[in-house]
Amino acid sequence: MKTLIINGSPRKKGDSMAIVDEMLKYLDGEVKFIHTYYADISPCLDCRFCMKNSGCCIDDEMQEVYKLLSEVDNVIITSPIYFSELTGKLLSFASRLQTYYVQRVMKKDESFKLKEKNGLLILTGGGDGKPTPAIDRAGIIFRFINAKSIGTIMSLNTNNVSATHDQVALAQAREYALKLNELHK
Ligand SMILES: Cc1cc2nc3c(=O)[nH]c(=O)nc-3n(C[C@H](O)[C@H](O)[C@H](O)COP(=O)(O)O)c2cc1C
């Protein structure tokens, strides 16, 4: 089983990654990470190369991500909530998925089929407001990469209780790791 973790937080040891770290104690198989704040990944430049060709012409780390997205079994998106949204860097990363939209929806390329995978969303927030924009946007990302969402883990109110002490979210992390193992059997 192969899992890609897309981290939208600048904090590699922050709340969002704390939930991931708990999952990793139980998750089987190989794990790859994209830390969107530190990866060499440009936003989509709307150059429209993908409208006439297949794939994306920007030669950066995203090329490796495209390869991973055609082979992984699971994608876990983890992000702090910024202004009720996924972080800007994560959205910038996601703009590079436009090539999939162009191929599938605009060019109606029937031969294009990304491997089906499981998706899991992890959100952390300092307050306790419902992060509807972040949830909606993650849903779009999952659709673009052909991931079926198996659920969402939220650790809110981290201004008062960090995710490392959020027993409910940590328990969910364990449960979802075991569920992904089970789904892969
Ligand atoms: C620029 C910025 C905007 C934020 N906006 C929100 C928000 O809209 N709602 C919320 O609950 N928390 C907000 N937060 C708090 C973070 O979501 C919270 O501290 C989170 O636990 C950080 O996760 P991390 O350690 O994985 O980066 C914001 C933090 C920053 C830096």
The ligand as an ORCA input file, in Angstrom:
! r2SCAN-3c Opt
* xyz 0 1
  C      -2.709     33.229      8.806
  C      -3.506     32.378      9.757
  C      -4.882     32.307      9.610
  C      -5.640     31.486     10.458
  N      -7.008     31.419     10.285
  C      -7.728     30.592     11.085
  C      -9.138     30.433     10.890
  O      -9.754     31.032     10.016
  N      -9.806     29.601     11.711
  C      -9.189     28.907     12.724
  O      -9.840     28.137     13.426
  N      -7.842     29.018     12.907
  C      -7.101     29.834     12.134
  N      -5.740     29.914     12.291
  C      -5.072     29.087     13.344
  C      -4.469     27.791     12.783
  O      -5.395     27.126     11.941
  C      -4.112     26.854     13.951
  O      -3.148     27.461     14.773
  C      -3.633     25.496     13.513
  O      -3.747     24.598     14.597
  C      -2.177     25.504     13.041
  O      -1.886     24.226     12.526
  P      -0.380     23.794     12.155
  O       0.392     23.763     13.442
  O      -0.507     22.463     11.538
  O       0.135     24.808     11.179
  C      -4.978     30.745     11.483
  C      -3.588     30.830     11.619
  C      -2.855     31.636     10.766
  C      -1.348     31.693     10.913
*
